[in-house]
Amino acid sequence: MNNNIRNASKAVIIPLKGKIGYSFGEMGSQFSWTLISAYLMVFYSDVVGLTPVIISIIMLVARVGDAVSDPIFGSIAENTRSRYGRFRPWILWASPLLCLFNCLCFLNLNVSMPARIIWCAVTYIFCGMTYTAANISVGCLVNSMTSINTERVKLNAFRGAAGSIAGIMINMITMPIILYFGNGSTSSGKGYFIAAFIFSVVALPCFFICFFSTQEIIGGGVRKEDENEKNRAVKNLTTSFKITFKDRNATFMIFAMLCFLTGIFGRIGIMAYYFIYIMGNAIAIASFGTAMTIGMLVVNLYAPLILNCIDKKWCGVISCFCQAACCVAFFFLGQEHASAMTVAVVGFVYGATNFGGG
């Protein structure tokens, strides 16, 4: 009887303003990280003057650090107990630091090259750590807001829509801002820094709206017995990895995700260089990015139908092949210096075939 009462108390219907408020967390994540994911390498090479080898080392060290820190933070957040809950405190504390380091990553100091390398490495690694804390907390928060599965699905749908809207806005204005404040040059540090500052100013209120609009009702209380859970956090995490790698399906899924993300981040990493140096048209990034994000928004309308009609494994395979074909098409478009309209069409198809992630 008591268990039924407790479960019923957690079966909360989230009002519309709560769903919208929660979705602002994803908008904050987009505004605080998209510039880094798409333009930081160009900033490092064209503005700071780092060599490709140094940039690769910085990125490699940061990714290895993420591989270690992400699951550790997940365990820490899961065992956090405060009057705000488990995940909301991290949104409140991490978001200001994330916005700060987002700006510092695009601050080009007038110092020696070794000092620049250290500055770039430190700011990028700390930016990644604070992004992990804020973004993972936003994603996990939905499971602490209600026990009703349909409500969680709706919350994630609002989150996805908000992310797509933010992505469209960011892709439309990023390069124009960089060129405007950089006096028409993609090698001006001022343009990148002002873009980072503007996006950070927008991102911070988005995180705060998410924090104040949500409430955790599952696992959010302060309990004395949770001290033992904290002490077992590392042990439980280690056990989870051992169990995962013993499972054949889980191992193949991890390998598939490594391949999938290599393609995604590979495309992101070379995109700015491609439009600036191959296409010779930096502003075309806005056309491609906007069309791609619209395609990713549209795909939500028919992805459920495809996933219900076709085996999910084959959905992933088909999606990856379609997106790979779009990347091959871009190779040939680069040789012909295609128009912004052609670029936008291929970009839309690239986004519209992104149904494999689910």
C-alpha positions in Angstrom: 0.0 0.0 0.0 2.8 2.4 1.0 4.7 1.6 -2.2 1.6 2.3 -4.3 1.2 5.7 -2.6 4.9 6.6 -3.2 4.7 5.6 -6.9 1.5 7.6 -7.4 3.1 10.6 -5.9 5.8 10.4 -8.5 3.4 10.0 -11.4 3.4 13.8 -12.2 1.9 15.4 -15.3 4.3 18.1 -16.4 2.5 21.3 -17.4 3.2 23.0 -20.7 5.3 25.7 -19.1 7.3 23.1 -17.4 8.1 21.2 -20.6 9.0 24.5 -22.3 11.2 25.5 -19.4 13.0 22.2 -19.4 13.7 22.5 -23.1 15.6 25.7 -22.5 18.4 23.6 -21.0 19.1 22.1 -24.4 19.1 25.5 -26.0 21.7 26.6 -23.4 23.8 23.5 -24.4 23.6 24.4 -28.1 24.5 28.0 -27.6 27.4 27.2 -25.3 29.0 24.4 -27.4 28.1 24.6 -31.1 30.7 27.3 -31.8 33.4 25.2 -30.1 32.5 22.0 -31.9 32.4 23.7 -35.4 34.8 26.6 -35.3 37.4 26.0 -32.6 39.9 24.2 -34.8 39.8 27.0 -37.4 40.3 29.5 -34.6 43.3 27.5 -33.4 45.0 27.2 -36.8 44.1 30.5 -38.5 44.1 32.9 -35.5 46.2 31.4 -32.7 48.7 29.8 -35.2 48.8 26.3 -33.8 50.0 23.5 -36.1 47.7 20.6 -37.0 49.8 18.3 -35.0 49.5 20.4 -31.8 45.7 20.8 -32.4 45.3 17.0 -32.8 47.2 16.4 -29.5 45.0 18.9 -27.6 41.9 17.3 -29.0 43.2 13.8 -28.3 44.1 14.6 -24.7 40.6 16.2 -24.2 38.8 13.3 -25.7 40.7 10.8 -23.5 39.9 13.0 -20.5 36.2 12.9 -21.5 36.2 9.2 -21.7 37.3 9.1 -18.1 35.4 12.0 -16.7 32.0 11.5 -18.3 31.2 8.2 -16.6 32.7 9.4 -13.4 30.5 12.5 -13.4 27.5 10.4 -14.2 28.1 8.4 -11.1 28.7 11.5 -9.0 25.6 13.2 -10.2 23.5 10.1 -9.7 24.6 10.0 -6.1 24.3 13.7 -5.5 21.7 14.6 -2.8 20.6 18.2 -2.1 17.5 20.2 -1.6 17.5 20.9 -5.4 17.8 17.3 -6.3 20.5 15.3 -8.1 20.9 17.0 -11.4 19.5 20.5 -11.1 22.4 21.7 -8.8 24.9 20.8 -11.5 22.9 22.9 -14.1 23.1 25.8 -11.7 26.7 25.5 -10.8 28.3 24.3 -14.0 26.5 26.6 -16.5 28.3 29.9 -15.5 31.6 28.2 -15.7 30.7 26.7 -19.1 29.8 30.1 -20.4 33.0 31.6 -19.0 35.3 28.9 -20.6 33.3 29.1 -23.8 34.6 32.7 -24.1 38.1 32.0 -22.8 38.5 29.3 -25.5 38.2 32.0 -28.1 40.5 34.5 -26.4 43.8 34.8 -28.3 46.5 35.9 -25.8 49.5 37.9 -27.0 52.0 35.6 -25.4 54.7 33.1 -26.5 53.7 30.1 -28.6 54.3 27.5 -25.7 52.1 29.7 -23.4 49.4 29.8 -26.1 49.4 26.0 -26.4 49.0 25.6 -22.7 46.3 28.2 -22.6 44.4 26.5 -25.4 44.7 23.1 -23.8 43.6 24.2 -20.3 40.7 26.3 -21.4 39.4 23.6 -23.9 39.7 20.8 -21.4 37.9 22.7 -18.6 35.2 23.8 -21.1 34.6 20.2 -22.0 34.4 19.2 -18.3 31.9 22.0 -17.5 29.9 21.1 -20.6 29.7 17.5 -19.5 28.4 18.6 -16.1 25.7 20.9 -17.6 24.6 18.8 -20.6 24.5 15.4 -18.9 22.5 17.0 -16.1 20.0 18.4 -18.5 19.6 15.1 -20.3 19.3 13.0 -17.1 16.9 15.5 -15.4 13.9 14.2 -17.3 14.1 10.9 -15.5 13.8 12.6 -12.1 10.9 14.9 -13.0 8.2 12.2 -13.4 7.7 8.4 -13.4 5.2 8.6 -16.4 7.0 7.3 -19.5 4.7 9.3 -21.9 5.6 12.5 -20.0 9.3 11.7 -20.3 8.9 11.2 -24.1 7.1 14.5 -24.4 9.8 16.3 -22.4 12.5 14.8 -24.7 10.5 15.9 -27.7 10.4 19.4 -26.4 14.1 19.2 -25.7 14.8 18.0 -29.2 12.7 20.7 -30.9 14.3 23.4 -28.8 17.7 22.1 -29.8 16.8 22.2 -33.4 15.5 25.7 -33.2 18.6 26.9 -31.4 20.7 25.1 -34.0 18.9 26.8 -36.9 19.5 30.2 -35.3 23.2 29.5 -34.5 24.0 28.2 -38.0 22.3 31.2 -39.6 24.1 33.9 -37.6 27.5 32.5 -36.6 29.6 33.1 -39.7 27.9 36.5 -40.4 28.8 37.6 -36.9 32.4 36.3 -37.3 32.8 38.1 -40.6 31.1 41.3 -39.4 33.2 41.8 -36.3 36.3 40.4 -38.0 36.1 43.0 -40.8 35.3 40.4 -43.4 38.1 38.0 -42.4 37.8 34.5 -41.0 41.2 34.9 -39.4 40.3 37.7 -37.0 40.2 36.7 -33.3 37.8 39.5 -32.5 35.0 38.0 -34.6 35.3 34.6 -32.9 35.5 36.1 -29.4 32.5 38.3 -29.8 30.5 35.4 -31.3 31.4 33.3 -28.2 30.5 36.2 -25.9 27.1 36.7 -27.5 26.2 33.0 -27.4 27.3 32.7 -23.8 25.2 35.7 -22.8 22.2 33.9 -24.5 23.1 30.4 -23.0 23.3 31.4 -19.4 19.7 32.6 -19.0 18.5 29.4 -20.9 20.2 27.2 -18.3 18.7 29.3 -15.4 15.2 29.0 -16.9 15.6 25.3 -17.1 16.7 25.2 -13.4 13.9 27.4 -12.1 11.2 25.8 -14.3 11.9 22.2 -13.2 11.6 20.1 -10.1 13.0 16.7 -9.2 10.7 14.4 -7.4 12.5 11.1 -7.9 15.7 10.4 -5.9 16.2 14.1 -5.0 15.9 14.1 -1.2 18.8 14.1 1.3 19.2 10.8 3.0 21.8 9.6 5.4 22.0 6.1 3.8 23.2 7.8 0.6 26.7 8.2 2.1 27.3 4.5 1.6 26.1 4.8 -2.1 28.7 7.6 -2.7 31.5 5.4 -1.2 30.5 2.6 -3.6 30.2 4.9 -6.7 33.6 4.0 -8.2 33.2 0.3 -7.4 29.7 0.2 -9.0 31.1 2.1 -12.1 33.9 -0.4 -12.5 31.5 -3.3 -12.2 29.2 -1.8 -14.8 32.0 -1.6 -17.3 33.0 -5.2 -16.7 29.4 -6.4 -17.2 29.0 -4.3 -20.4 32.1 -5.6 -22.1 31.1 -9.2 -21.4 27.9 -8.7 -23.4 28.4 -9.2 -27.1 25.5 -6.9 -28.2 26.7 -4.1 -25.9 30.3 -4.5 -27.2 29.2 -4.2 -30.8 27.0 -1.3 -30.0 30.0 0.5 -28.5 32.1 -0.2 -31.6 29.2 1.0 -33.9 29.0 4.2 -31.9 32.7 4.8 -32.2 32.4 4.5 -36.0 29.3 6.6 -36.1 30.8 9.4 -34.0 34.0 9.3 -35.9 32.0 10.2 -39.0 30.0 12.9 -37.2 32.9 14.7 -35.5 35.1 14.2 -38.6 32.5 16.1 -40.6 32.2 18.8 -37.9 36.0 19.1 -37.7 36.6 19.8 -41.4 33.4 21.7 -42.2 34.7 25.2 -41.6 38.0 24.5 -43.5 36.0 23.0 -46.4 33.8 26.1 -47.0 36.6 28.6 -46.4 39.4 27.0 -48.4 37.8 24.5 -50.8 34.5 26.2 -51.6 36.0 29.6 -51.2 32.7 30.8 -49.7 32.7 31.1 -45.9 29.2 32.4 -45.7 27.9 29.2 -47.4 28.4 27.6 -44.0 25.3 29.4 -42.9 23.3 27.9 -45.8 24.5 24.4 -45.2 24.2 24.5 -41.4 20.7 26.0 -41.5 19.4 23.5 -44.1 21.0 20.6 -42.3 19.3 21.6 -39.0 15.9 22.0 -40.7 16.4 18.5 -42.1 17.2 17.2 -38.6 14.0 18.9 -37.3 11.9 17.4 -40.2 13.2 13.9 -39.6 11.5 13.7 -36.3 8.1 13.6 -38.2 8.8 10.4 -40.0 11.6 8.7 -38.0 9.1 6.9 -35.7 7.3 5.4 -38.7 10.6 4.2 -40.2 11.8 2.7 -36.9 8.5 0.9 -36.5 8.5 -0.5 -40.1 12.2 -1.5 -40.5 14.5 -3.3 -38.1 16.4 -0.7 -36.0 19.8 -2.1 -37.0 19.1 -1.7 -40.7 17.7 1.8 -40.0 21.1 2.7 -38.5 22.9 1.2 -41.5 20.7 2.9 -44.1 21.0 6.3 -42.3 24.8 6.0 -42.2 25.1 5.1 -45.9 22.8 8.0 -46.9 24.8 10.5 -44.9 28.1 9.1 -46.2 26.7 9.6 -49.7 26.0 13.2 -48.9 29.6 13.7 -47.8 30.9 12.1 -51.0 28.6 14.5 -52.9 30.2 17.4 -51.1 33.6 16.2 -52.3 32.5 16.6 -55.9 30.6 19.9 -55.2 33.9 21.3 -53.9 35.6 20.6 -57.2 32.9 22.5 -59.0 32.4 25.4 -56.5 28.7 24.8 -56.3 26.2 27.5 -55.5 24.8 28.1 -52.0 21.5 26.6 -53.1 23.1 23.3 -54.1 25.0 23.2 -50.9 21.8 23.8 -49.0 19.9 21.0 -50.8 22.7 18.5 -50.0 22.8 19.8 -46.4 19.0 19.3 -46.0 19.3 15.7 -47.3 22.1 15.1 -44.9 20.0 16.3 -42.0 16.8 14.6 -43.2 18.5 11.2 -43.3 19.8 11.5 -39.8 17.3 8.9 -38.4 20.0 6.4 -37.3 20.8 8.0 -34.0 17.6 6.8 -32.4 
